[in-house]
């Protein structure tokens, strides 16, 4: 039993690394070509991950897009940072957190990705749900 757990840990780490690589490649392709001009075959070719394996990790291109959007929202929102500032009564940190919303310090690629996400939220129900969730989280 213990040997099985030891074997599963490296397998899980490899699977996580493969998914991370896939998301990084897909993100770069989406920035360069947009969501709708990037196909699964192109993602497979650039990532050097077979299409069948991609579909085992993500049910569809929409799932890849959703994973990237959810990741971007979490890293951009910095909810843990805000929660800590609130718990400590750190008004300066809270104000700094709020000011981030009015300042664009992102790279051109990140701005392109955000434009794609906003446009996709108007076309894709799943991305719209993530976008609406972001709105609720920011307002709370």
Short mmCIF file of the C-alpha atoms (twelve columns), coordinates in Angstrom:
data_MODEL
# 
_entry.id   MODEL 
# 
loop_
_atom_site.group_PDB 
_atom_site.id 
_atom_site.type_symbol 
_atom_site.label_atom_id 
_atom_site.label_alt_id 
_atom_site.label_comp_id 
_atom_site.label_asym_id 
_atom_site.label_seq_id 
_atom_site.Cartn_x 
_atom_site.Cartn_y 
_atom_site.Cartn_z 
_atom_site.pdbx_PDB_model_num 
ATOM 1   C CA . UNK A 1   0.000   0.000  0.000   1 
ATOM 2   C CA . UNK A 2   2.773   2.455  0.943   1 
ATOM 3   C CA . UNK A 3   4.616   1.659  -2.297  1 
ATOM 4   C CA . UNK A 4   1.488   2.545  -4.314  1 
ATOM 5   C CA . UNK A 5   1.282   5.934  -2.604  1 
ATOM 6   C CA . UNK A 6   4.970   6.570  -3.359  1 
ATOM 7   C CA . UNK A 7   4.411   5.748  -7.044  1 
ATOM 8   C CA . UNK A 8   1.311   7.931  -7.243  1 
ATOM 9   C CA . UNK A 9   3.065   11.063 -5.938  1 
ATOM 10  C CA . UNK A 10  5.521   11.343 -8.877  1 
ATOM 11  C CA . UNK A 11  2.716   10.504 -11.316 1 
ATOM 12  C CA . UNK A 12  0.549   13.269 -9.858  1 
ATOM 13  C CA . UNK A 13  3.479   15.704 -9.993  1 
ATOM 14  C CA . UNK A 14  4.101   14.843 -13.651 1 
ATOM 15  C CA . UNK A 15  0.398   15.283 -14.438 1 
ATOM 16  C CA . UNK A 16  0.387   18.680 -12.698 1 
ATOM 17  C CA . UNK A 17  3.526   19.736 -14.587 1 
ATOM 18  C CA . UNK A 18  1.979   18.592 -17.889 1 
ATOM 19  C CA . UNK A 19  -1.228  20.547 -17.201 1 
ATOM 20  C CA . UNK A 20  0.814   23.612 -16.168 1 
ATOM 21  C CA . UNK A 21  2.855   23.396 -19.394 1 
ATOM 22  C CA . UNK A 22  -0.321  22.967 -21.428 1 
ATOM 23  C CA . UNK A 23  -1.950  26.028 -19.827 1 
ATOM 24  C CA . UNK A 24  1.199   28.113 -20.376 1 
ATOM 25  C CA . UNK A 25  1.360   27.138 -24.050 1 
ATOM 26  C CA . UNK A 26  -2.375  27.679 -24.550 1 
ATOM 27  C CA . UNK A 27  -2.162  31.091 -22.862 1 
ATOM 28  C CA . UNK A 28  0.661   32.179 -25.197 1 
ATOM 29  C CA . UNK A 29  -1.281  30.979 -28.246 1 
ATOM 30  C CA . UNK A 30  -4.485  32.661 -27.065 1 
ATOM 31  C CA . UNK A 31  -2.617  35.946 -26.547 1 
ATOM 32  C CA . UNK A 32  -1.061  35.713 -30.006 1 
ATOM 33  C CA . UNK A 33  -4.055  34.423 -31.995 1 
ATOM 34  C CA . UNK A 34  -7.140  34.798 -29.779 1 
ATOM 35  C CA . UNK A 35  -9.377  32.074 -28.369 1 
ATOM 36  C CA . UNK A 36  -11.255 31.401 -31.588 1 
ATOM 37  C CA . UNK A 37  -8.246  31.346 -33.892 1 
ATOM 38  C CA . UNK A 38  -6.404  28.800 -31.735 1 
ATOM 39  C CA . UNK A 39  -7.308  25.157 -32.161 1 
ATOM 40  C CA . UNK A 40  -6.611  22.072 -30.100 1 
ATOM 41  C CA . UNK A 41  -4.309  20.686 -32.807 1 
ATOM 42  C CA . UNK A 42  -2.225  23.855 -32.616 1 
ATOM 43  C CA . UNK A 43  -2.059  23.644 -28.808 1 
ATOM 44  C CA . UNK A 44  -1.008  19.988 -29.108 1 
ATOM 45  C CA . UNK A 45  1.682   20.737 -31.678 1 
ATOM 46  C CA . UNK A 46  3.264   23.600 -29.753 1 
ATOM 47  C CA . UNK A 47  2.997   21.903 -26.344 1 
ATOM 48  C CA . UNK A 48  4.185   18.560 -27.767 1 
ATOM 49  C CA . UNK A 49  1.336   16.894 -25.879 1 
ATOM 50  C CA . UNK A 50  -0.868  14.549 -27.875 1 
ATOM 51  C CA . UNK A 51  -4.427  15.684 -28.492 1 
ATOM 52  C CA . UNK A 52  -5.794  12.592 -26.733 1 
ATOM 53  C CA . UNK A 53  -3.819  13.418 -23.590 1 
ATOM 54  C CA . UNK A 54  -5.034  17.005 -23.688 1 
ATOM 55  C CA . UNK A 55  -8.627  15.739 -23.767 1 
ATOM 56  C CA . UNK A 56  -7.889  13.494 -20.765 1 
ATOM 57  C CA . UNK A 57  -6.690  16.559 -18.853 1 
ATOM 58  C CA . UNK A 58  -9.311  19.000 -20.164 1 
ATOM 59  C CA . UNK A 59  -12.655 17.979 -21.658 1 
ATOM 60  C CA . UNK A 60  -12.579 20.800 -24.242 1 
ATOM 61  C CA . UNK A 61  -10.848 23.993 -25.316 1 
ATOM 62  C CA . UNK A 62  -13.476 25.799 -23.246 1 
ATOM 63  C CA . UNK A 63  -12.177 23.929 -20.171 1 
ATOM 64  C CA . UNK A 64  -8.658  25.174 -20.928 1 
ATOM 65  C CA . UNK A 65  -9.937  28.731 -21.338 1 
ATOM 66  C CA . UNK A 66  -11.934 28.472 -18.090 1 
ATOM 67  C CA . UNK A 67  -8.890  27.151 -16.195 1 
ATOM 68  C CA . UNK A 68  -6.787  30.071 -17.439 1 
ATOM 69  C CA . UNK A 69  -9.508  32.599 -16.611 1 
ATOM 70  C CA . UNK A 70  -10.032 31.196 -13.113 1 
ATOM 71  C CA . UNK A 71  -6.272  31.204 -12.507 1 
ATOM 72  C CA . UNK A 72  -5.961  34.795 -13.746 1 
ATOM 73  C CA . UNK A 73  -8.861  35.964 -11.590 1 
ATOM 74  C CA . UNK A 74  -7.383  34.378 -8.471  1 
ATOM 75  C CA . UNK A 75  -3.894  35.750 -9.034  1 
ATOM 76  C CA . UNK A 76  -5.180  39.213 -9.953  1 
ATOM 77  C CA . UNK A 77  -7.685  39.511 -7.137  1 
ATOM 78  C CA . UNK A 78  -5.224  38.679 -4.309  1 
ATOM 79  C CA . UNK A 79  -8.050  37.884 -1.908  1 
ATOM 80  C CA . UNK A 80  -5.683  36.406 0.700   1 
ATOM 81  C CA . UNK A 81  -3.701  39.649 0.746   1 
ATOM 82  C CA . UNK A 82  -6.869  41.670 1.264   1 
ATOM 83  C CA . UNK A 83  -8.166  39.304 3.953   1 
ATOM 84  C CA . UNK A 84  -4.884  39.621 5.868   1 
ATOM 85  C CA . UNK A 85  -4.968  43.420 5.590   1 
ATOM 86  C CA . UNK A 86  -8.546  43.457 6.847   1 
ATOM 87  C CA . UNK A 87  -7.784  41.074 9.718   1 
ATOM 88  C CA . UNK A 88  -4.859  43.298 10.762  1 
ATOM 89  C CA . UNK A 89  -6.835  46.504 10.304  1 
ATOM 90  C CA . UNK A 90  -4.151  47.672 7.859   1 
ATOM 91  C CA . UNK A 91  -5.959  50.522 6.116   1 
ATOM 92  C CA . UNK A 92  -2.948  51.428 3.983   1 
ATOM 93  C CA . UNK A 93  -2.777  47.907 2.542   1 
ATOM 94  C CA . UNK A 94  -6.545  47.930 1.983   1 
ATOM 95  C CA . UNK A 95  -6.333  51.255 0.120   1 
ATOM 96  C CA . UNK A 96  -3.389  49.968 -1.931  1 
ATOM 97  C CA . UNK A 97  -5.427  46.883 -2.831  1 
ATOM 98  C CA . UNK A 98  -8.326  49.070 -3.988  1 
ATOM 99  C CA . UNK A 99  -6.039  51.416 -5.983  1 
ATOM 100 C CA . UNK A 100 -4.844  48.469 -8.088  1 
ATOM 101 C CA . UNK A 101 -8.196  48.502 -9.877  1 
ATOM 102 C CA . UNK A 102 -7.547  51.927 -11.392 1 
ATOM 103 C CA . UNK A 103 -3.958  51.365 -12.493 1 
ATOM 104 C CA . UNK A 104 -2.811  49.334 -15.469 1 
ATOM 105 C CA . UNK A 105 0.619   47.861 -14.802 1 
ATOM 106 C CA . UNK A 106 0.148   44.746 -16.878 1 
ATOM 107 C CA . UNK A 107 2.182   43.792 -19.917 1 
ATOM 108 C CA . UNK A 108 0.723   44.143 -23.395 1 
ATOM 109 C CA . UNK A 109 0.221   40.354 -23.489 1 
ATOM 110 C CA . UNK A 110 -1.737  40.433 -20.231 1 
ATOM 111 C CA . UNK A 111 -3.893  43.285 -21.565 1 
ATOM 112 C CA . UNK A 112 -4.554  41.258 -24.731 1 
ATOM 113 C CA . UNK A 113 -5.548  38.261 -22.629 1 
ATOM 114 C CA . UNK A 114 -7.917  40.393 -20.537 1 
ATOM 115 C CA . UNK A 115 -9.497  41.745 -23.734 1 
ATOM 116 C CA . UNK A 116 -10.024 38.171 -24.961 1 
ATOM 117 C CA . UNK A 117 -11.552 37.187 -21.608 1 
ATOM 118 C CA . UNK A 118 -13.954 40.137 -21.582 1 
ATOM 119 C CA . UNK A 119 -15.022 39.445 -25.171 1 
ATOM 120 C CA . UNK A 120 -15.417 35.743 -24.398 1 
ATOM 121 C CA . UNK A 121 -17.600 36.566 -21.382 1 
ATOM 122 C CA . UNK A 122 -20.096 38.059 -23.846 1 
ATOM 123 C CA . UNK A 123 -20.144 34.873 -25.967 1 
ATOM 124 C CA . UNK A 124 -19.512 32.050 -23.556 1 
ATOM 125 C CA . UNK A 125 -21.826 31.294 -20.652 1 
ATOM 126 C CA . UNK A 126 -19.152 29.553 -18.558 1 
ATOM 127 C CA . UNK A 127 -16.711 32.458 -18.881 1 
ATOM 128 C CA . UNK A 128 -19.566 34.891 -18.151 1 
ATOM 129 C CA . UNK A 129 -20.242 32.991 -14.904 1 
ATOM 130 C CA . UNK A 130 -16.577 33.299 -13.902 1 
ATOM 131 C CA . UNK A 131 -16.666 37.012 -14.780 1 
ATOM 132 C CA . UNK A 132 -19.859 37.509 -12.744 1 
ATOM 133 C CA . UNK A 133 -18.296 35.622 -9.830  1 
ATOM 134 C CA . UNK A 134 -15.324 38.001 -10.029 1 
ATOM 135 C CA . UNK A 135 -17.696 40.964 -9.868  1 
ATOM 136 C CA . UNK A 136 -19.402 39.538 -6.772  1 
ATOM 137 C CA . UNK A 137 -16.038 38.793 -5.119  1 
ATOM 138 C CA . UNK A 138 -14.717 42.311 -5.800  1 
ATOM 139 C CA . UNK A 139 -17.874 43.938 -4.484  1 
ATOM 140 C CA . UNK A 140 -17.861 41.822 -1.314  1 
# 
